[in-house]
Amino acid sequence: MPRRTATMLASTLILVVLLCAGLLIPTNYSEMSPGPTVNTLGDAGGEPVLRISGRKTYPTTGNLNMTTVRVTGADYRMNIVEAVYGWLAHDNVVVPHDTLYPDGQTEEQSTQENAEEFTQSQESAKVAALKELKIPVQSRVVVAAVSKNAPAQNKLHAGDVIKAVDGTPVRTPDDVPELVTKHKPGEQVVFTVVPAKDAAAAEKAGKEPSTTQQVTITAGKSPSGDKAMIGIRAGTDHTFPFTIDINLADVGGPSAGLMFALGIVDKLTPGDLTGGKFVAGTGTIDDDGKVGPIGGIVMKLVGARDAGAEYFLTPSANCAAAASDTPSGLKLVKVNTIADATKSLEKITSGDTTDLPSCSKN
């Protein structure tokens, strides 16, 4: 066999071996890519995303689209070829697997966590929207979760309303651990609560619960030190003056909060927040209307651009990253609060966008 032919054959075999290795050898990387966008003013799966009953609503036009990111599953390992392709593809991002699934988190655990965050974001969106419209919302501190085998197990239950700890009134969820940790392990902590069943019955009847119970719990020792713990997570529950349902399946995480809140505001106010324009955006939101940062901002910009958005409401903490890689034809609008967002939407509706708060790379 001529030397040239042998060399070419050997090179081909090496290339085939390398290609096979690239296809078969897994890496410790995952991929993020643009996901679908959903108009919070419109329908999803044949149902309105936002359904409000018990309060007058108004027609809306245009788009207030929430944006999403697709990620590879926790059990999926990209091979070398896929990782290289992802690095080269502008609209995708390859990241270390632990970035998406820290501490060996399974896909089931990640899905559950995202579902809980999504539910909380809907609740906060409702509260923030009604506060923006000066509509009163009643709030109460509740037991959000009880840890397995904790001192509080079978004594406190999810949904119990916490009125006081050791006789001291509880006004925020943070009050609970603060009062518990004043004790030493082994000491008794007295909770004054409205049982979840009684609280739910009173809410259904449109009344304030009138009966309370005292629950005494012997504090345990926290895993991280000598502080007392009883093994609950306190949260906030709200009573709304009318019904707001958010219907959206197969979405998780907290990043749609801002867009849900704006959709609610738009439906509850005369006029039109968007002026018929296509606005997309992202951002977590808390009960007071403060907008927080999210992950995958570049992917969400691409998804919004591909869907036809003209403007993108961007959390201020994400502005630098967004401004460094903004798709053409998309205008970034910086927001810190829901009030910022509504003011910017008023400018977009009026057509006077010269002084919209913008994002910079710095």
C-alpha positions in Angstrom: 0.0 0.0 0.0 1.4 3.4 -1.0 2.6 5.5 1.9 0.2 8.4 1.0 -2.8 6.0 1.0 -1.7 4.5 4.3 -1.4 8.0 5.8 -4.8 9.0 4.6 -6.4 5.8 5.9 -4.7 6.2 9.3 -5.9 9.8 9.5 -9.4 8.8 8.6 -9.4 6.1 11.2 -8.2 8.5 13.8 -10.9 11.0 12.8 -13.6 8.3 13.1 -12.3 7.3 16.5 -12.3 10.9 17.7 -15.7 11.5 16.4 -17.0 8.3 18.1 -15.4 9.4 21.3 -16.9 12.8 21.0 -20.4 11.3 20.6 -20.0 8.7 23.3 -18.0 10.4 26.1 -20.3 12.5 28.4 -19.3 15.8 29.8 -20.3 17.6 33.0 -22.1 20.4 31.1 -25.7 21.3 30.5 -27.4 23.6 27.9 -29.7 26.5 28.1 -31.7 27.7 25.1 -34.6 30.2 24.5 -38.0 28.8 25.6 -41.5 29.8 24.5 -43.1 33.1 25.5 -46.6 33.5 26.7 -48.8 36.6 26.6 -50.2 37.1 30.1 -53.1 39.1 28.5 -54.0 36.2 26.2 -54.8 32.5 26.3 -52.6 29.4 26.8 -53.9 25.9 26.1 -57.3 27.3 25.2 -57.8 29.0 28.6 -57.1 32.7 29.6 -53.8 33.0 31.4 -55.4 35.4 33.8 -59.0 35.0 35.0 -60.5 37.5 37.4 -64.0 37.2 38.9 -65.8 39.3 41.5 -64.3 42.5 40.2 -64.9 44.6 37.1 -62.3 44.0 34.4 -61.5 45.9 31.2 -60.5 44.9 27.6 -56.8 44.7 26.8 -54.8 44.7 23.6 -51.2 44.1 22.8 -48.8 41.8 24.5 -47.2 41.5 28.0 -45.3 38.3 27.4 -43.5 36.4 30.1 -40.3 34.6 28.8 -38.8 31.2 29.6 -35.6 29.2 29.2 -35.3 25.6 28.2 -32.6 23.5 30.0 -31.4 20.0 29.5 -32.5 17.5 32.2 -30.6 16.6 35.3 -29.9 13.1 34.1 -28.8 14.1 30.7 -25.1 14.5 30.0 -24.0 16.3 26.8 -21.4 14.6 24.8 -18.3 16.5 23.6 -19.7 17.2 20.1 -22.9 18.7 21.6 -21.0 20.8 24.1 -18.7 22.2 21.3 -21.8 22.9 19.1 -23.5 24.6 22.0 -20.5 26.8 22.7 -20.4 27.9 19.0 -24.2 28.5 18.7 -24.9 32.1 19.6 -28.5 31.5 20.8 -27.5 28.7 23.2 -25.4 28.7 26.4 -23.4 25.8 27.7 -22.9 25.9 31.5 -21.5 23.5 34.1 -24.1 20.9 35.1 -23.9 22.0 38.8 -25.0 25.6 37.8 -28.5 24.2 37.0 -28.6 21.3 39.4 -26.5 22.1 42.5 -25.5 19.5 45.1 -26.5 16.6 43.0 -30.1 17.7 42.7 -32.3 15.3 40.8 -34.7 16.4 38.0 -37.6 15.6 40.2 -36.3 17.7 43.0 -35.6 20.6 40.6 -39.1 20.3 39.1 -40.7 20.4 42.6 -38.6 23.4 43.7 -39.5 25.3 40.5 -43.1 24.5 41.0 -43.0 25.9 44.5 -41.3 29.0 43.3 -43.8 29.5 40.5 -46.7 29.2 42.9 -45.1 31.7 45.2 -44.4 34.1 42.3 -48.1 34.0 41.4 -49.1 34.9 44.9 -46.6 37.8 45.1 -47.7 39.0 41.7 -51.3 39.2 42.9 -50.3 41.1 46.0 -48.0 43.5 44.2 -50.6 44.2 41.5 -53.4 45.0 44.1 -51.0 47.1 46.2 -50.1 49.1 43.0 -53.8 49.7 42.5 -54.3 50.6 46.2 -56.7 47.7 46.7 -56.4 46.3 50.3 -55.0 42.8 50.8 -55.1 41.0 54.1 -51.9 39.2 55.0 -51.1 36.6 57.7 -48.1 34.6 58.8 -48.6 30.9 58.4 -46.7 27.6 58.7 -45.5 27.1 55.2 -43.9 23.7 55.8 -43.0 21.3 58.7 -39.7 19.3 58.5 -39.9 15.5 58.8 -39.0 14.2 62.3 -38.7 17.8 63.6 -40.0 18.8 67.1 -43.0 20.5 65.5 -44.1 17.4 63.5 -47.7 16.5 64.3 -48.0 19.6 66.5 -48.0 22.3 63.9 -49.3 21.8 60.3 -48.9 23.6 57.0 -51.6 26.3 56.8 -51.8 27.0 60.6 -51.9 30.7 61.2 -49.2 31.9 63.6 -50.6 34.6 65.8 -47.9 34.7 68.5 -44.8 33.0 69.9 -44.5 33.0 73.7 -47.2 35.7 73.7 -45.3 38.0 71.4 -47.4 38.9 68.4 -46.0 37.7 65.0 -46.2 40.2 62.2 -43.8 38.8 59.6 -42.4 35.4 58.8 -38.9 36.5 60.0 -40.4 37.1 63.5 -40.8 33.4 64.0 -37.2 32.2 63.9 -36.1 35.3 65.7 -38.4 34.4 68.6 -37.6 30.7 68.6 -33.8 31.2 68.7 -34.2 33.3 71.9 -34.6 29.9 73.5 -32.0 27.2 74.2 -32.4 23.6 72.9 -34.6 21.7 75.3 -36.7 24.7 76.3 -40.4 24.9 75.6 -41.7 27.3 72.9 -45.4 28.3 73.0 -47.2 29.0 69.7 -50.5 30.7 69.5 -52.1 29.5 66.3 -55.4 29.3 64.4 -55.5 25.7 63.0 -55.4 25.5 59.2 -58.9 24.0 59.0 -60.5 26.8 61.1 -58.6 29.5 59.1 -59.8 28.1 55.8 -63.4 27.9 57.0 -63.3 31.5 58.2 -61.8 32.7 54.9 -64.5 30.9 53.0 -67.2 32.6 55.1 -65.5 35.9 54.6 -64.8 36.3 58.4 -61.7 36.6 60.6 -61.0 33.4 62.6 -62.0 33.9 66.2 -60.6 30.8 67.9 -56.9 30.1 68.7 -55.0 27.3 70.3 -51.8 27.2 72.2 -49.3 24.6 71.1 -46.2 23.9 73.3 -43.1 22.5 71.5 -39.8 21.4 73.1 -37.1 23.0 71.0 -34.5 20.9 69.4 -30.9 21.7 68.4 -30.2 23.2 65.0 -27.8 21.2 62.8 -25.5 24.1 62.4 -24.9 24.9 66.1 -26.4 25.4 69.5 -29.4 27.4 68.5 -32.9 26.2 69.2 -35.1 25.0 66.3 -38.5 23.5 66.0 -38.4 22.6 62.3 -40.9 24.8 60.5 -40.7 27.3 57.7 -42.9 30.3 58.2 -44.5 32.1 55.2 -47.2 34.6 54.3 -50.7 33.8 53.2 -53.0 36.4 51.7 -56.8 36.9 51.6 -57.9 38.7 48.4 -61.1 40.7 48.0 -61.9 38.9 44.8 -60.6 35.9 42.8 -57.6 35.9 40.6 -56.6 32.7 38.9 -53.4 32.2 37.0 -53.6 29.3 34.6 -50.3 28.2 33.0 -48.9 24.6 32.9 -45.4 23.3 32.4 -43.7 26.5 33.7 -41.6 26.8 36.8 -39.5 29.2 38.7 -40.2 32.7 40.0 -39.2 34.8 37.0 -42.7 35.5 35.6 -43.8 37.4 38.6 -43.4 40.9 37.1 -45.3 40.1 33.9 -48.2 38.4 35.8 -48.5 41.5 38.0 -48.6 43.8 35.0 -51.2 41.6 33.3 -53.4 41.8 36.4 -53.0 45.6 36.6 -53.9 46.0 32.9 -57.1 43.9 33.3 -58.2 45.8 36.4 -57.8 49.3 35.0 -59.5 51.2 32.2 -57.4 52.0 29.2 -54.5 50.0 27.8 -51.1 49.5 29.4 -49.4 48.6 26.2 -51.2 50.7 23.6 -51.3 47.6 21.5 -47.5 47.3 21.5 -45.7 44.0 21.9 -43.9 44.1 25.2 -42.1 41.2 26.8 -40.1 41.0 30.0 -39.0 39.1 33.1 -38.2 39.5 36.7 -39.1 38.2 40.1 -41.5 40.3 42.2 -42.1 40.5 46.0 -45.2 41.5 47.8 -44.1 45.1 47.8 -43.6 45.3 44.1 -39.8 45.1 44.0 -38.4 43.5 40.9 -35.5 41.0 41.3 -33.0 39.5 39.0 -33.4 36.2 37.1 -31.2 33.7 35.3 -30.8 33.1 31.6 -31.4 36.7 30.6 -29.8 36.4 27.2 -31.9 33.4 26.3 -35.0 35.3 27.3 -34.0 38.2 25.1 -33.6 35.9 22.1 -37.0 34.2 22.8 -38.7 37.6 23.1 -37.1 38.9 19.8 -38.1 35.7 18.0 -41.7 36.1 19.2 -41.9 39.7 17.9 -41.4 41.8 20.9 -40.4 45.5 20.5 -39.6 46.3 24.1 -38.2 44.1 27.0 -38.7 45.0 30.6 -35.4 44.1 32.3 -34.6 43.9 36.0 -31.9 46.5 36.8 -29.6 43.8 38.2 -29.7 42.0 34.8 -29.2 45.2 32.8 -25.4 44.9 32.2 -25.6 41.3 30.9 -28.6 42.1 28.8 -27.1 45.3 27.3 -23.9 43.3 26.4 -25.8 41.0 24.1 -29.1 42.6 23.0 -30.8 41.1 19.9 -31.3 43.7 17.1 -34.7 45.3 17.1 -35.3 44.9 20.8 -35.3 47.9 23.2 -34.4 47.2 26.8 -36.3 49.1 29.5 -34.8 49.0 33.0 -37.2 48.4 35.9 -36.7 48.2 39.7 -40.3 48.1 40.7 -43.8 47.4 39.3 -44.3 51.2 39.5 -41.3 51.7 37.2 -42.8 49.3 34.8 -46.2 50.9 34.7 -44.7 54.3 34.2 -42.6 53.0 31.3 -45.6 51.3 29.7 -47.4 54.6 29.9 -44.6 56.2 27.9 -44.6 53.4 25.4 -48.4 53.7 25.0 -48.1 57.5 24.4 -45.4 57.0 21.8 -42.9 59.2 23.7 -40.1 56.8 24.4 -37.2 59.2 24.3 -36.6 59.1 28.0 -37.4 55.5 28.8 -34.9 54.2 31.5 -32.5 52.1 29.5 -29.8 49.5 30.3 -26.1 50.0 29.9 -23.2 47.6 29.9 -21.7 49.1 33.0 
